[in-house]
Amino acid sequence: MSGYTFERECRTENSESYIVELDDEEVGRIDLHFTPEVSYGTLCVIERLSEDDVKELISEVDERLVVSNDPFREDFVITVWIGRESVVLSDEDFGKVAGDEFDGDDEP
């Protein structure tokens, strides 16, 4: 088994998001969405992962996250993005408190 680990960030009735780590280093994230017939994924990984590393990771995602959720799915469609993390922002970064409503005058 590879050194990939998946730390769930959130889960809804039909979707899940995970941080992907390799040997205790964050190397990406995977967002999964489950429909009755098809499972969809968006995988974002760091630039230094090779094509073989990405293929191995997709296989791990399928075996450990997708099949365990829906073993009878007809297909797994995944989109892969390769790059670097730019920034992570929250409401606090925009001077807002959770629950504040957007009044149209605020900049996003």
C-alpha positions in Angstrom: 0.0 0.0 0.0 1.2 3.5 -0.8 1.9 6.2 1.8 -1.2 8.3 0.8 -3.5 9.3 3.6 -6.9 11.0 3.3 -8.2 13.5 5.9 -11.8 14.3 5.4 -12.6 18.0 5.4 -16.3 17.8 4.9 -19.1 15.5 3.9 -22.6 16.0 2.6 -25.3 13.5 1.6 -23.8 13.2 -1.9 -20.2 14.5 -1.7 -17.0 14.4 0.3 -13.8 16.5 0.3 -10.4 15.3 1.5 -6.9 16.6 2.0 -4.4 14.2 0.4 -1.1 13.6 2.3 2.0 11.6 1.3 4.4 10.8 4.1 2.9 13.5 6.3 3.1 16.2 3.6 0.0 17.8 2.0 0.2 17.0 -1.7 -3.4 17.8 -2.8 -7.1 17.5 -2.3 -9.9 15.4 -3.8 -13.5 16.4 -4.1 -15.9 13.6 -4.8 -19.6 13.7 -5.8 -21.7 10.6 -5.9 -24.8 10.1 -8.2 -26.8 6.9 -8.6 -24.8 5.7 -11.6 -21.5 7.7 -11.7 -19.0 9.0 -9.2 -17.2 12.2 -10.1 -13.9 13.5 -8.7 -11.8 16.6 -9.0 -8.2 16.0 -7.9 -5.8 18.9 -7.4 -2.2 18.0 -6.8 1.1 19.7 -6.4 3.4 20.1 -9.5 6.1 17.8 -8.4 4.0 14.6 -8.6 4.8 12.6 -11.6 2.2 11.2 -14.0 2.8 7.7 -12.4 2.3 9.2 -9.0 -1.0 10.8 -10.1 -2.2 7.5 -11.6 -1.3 5.6 -8.4 -3.2 8.3 -6.4 -6.3 8.0 -8.6 -6.2 4.2 -8.0 -6.0 4.7 -4.3 -8.9 7.2 -4.4 -11.0 4.7 -6.3 -10.1 1.7 -4.1 -10.3 3.5 -0.7 -12.8 6.3 -1.1 -15.1 5.7 -4.1 -15.6 1.9 -4.1 -16.2 1.9 -0.3 -18.9 4.5 -0.8 -20.5 3.0 -3.9 -19.3 -0.5 -4.9 -22.0 -0.8 -7.7 -21.2 2.4 -9.6 -21.1 2.3 -13.3 -18.2 4.7 -13.8 -15.8 7.0 -12.1 -14.9 10.2 -13.9 -12.1 12.3 -12.5 -10.6 15.6 -13.5 -7.0 16.3 -12.5 -5.6 19.7 -11.9 -1.8 20.1 -11.3 -0.3 23.3 -9.8 0.4 25.0 -6.6 -1.7 26.4 -3.8 -2.0 30.1 -4.0 -4.1 31.1 -1.0 -6.8 29.9 1.3 -9.3 32.5 2.5 -12.3 32.6 4.8 -14.8 35.2 5.8 -12.4 36.6 8.4 -10.0 37.6 5.5 -12.8 39.8 4.1 -13.6 41.4 7.5 -16.9 39.5 7.7 -18.4 37.4 10.5 -20.2 34.2 9.6 -23.8 35.0 9.1 -23.2 38.5 7.7 -25.3 39.1 4.6 -23.8 40.4 1.3 -25.4 43.8 0.6 -24.1 44.2 -2.9 -21.7 47.1 -1.9 -19.0 44.8 -0.5 -16.1 43.6 -2.6 -15.7 39.9 -2.8 
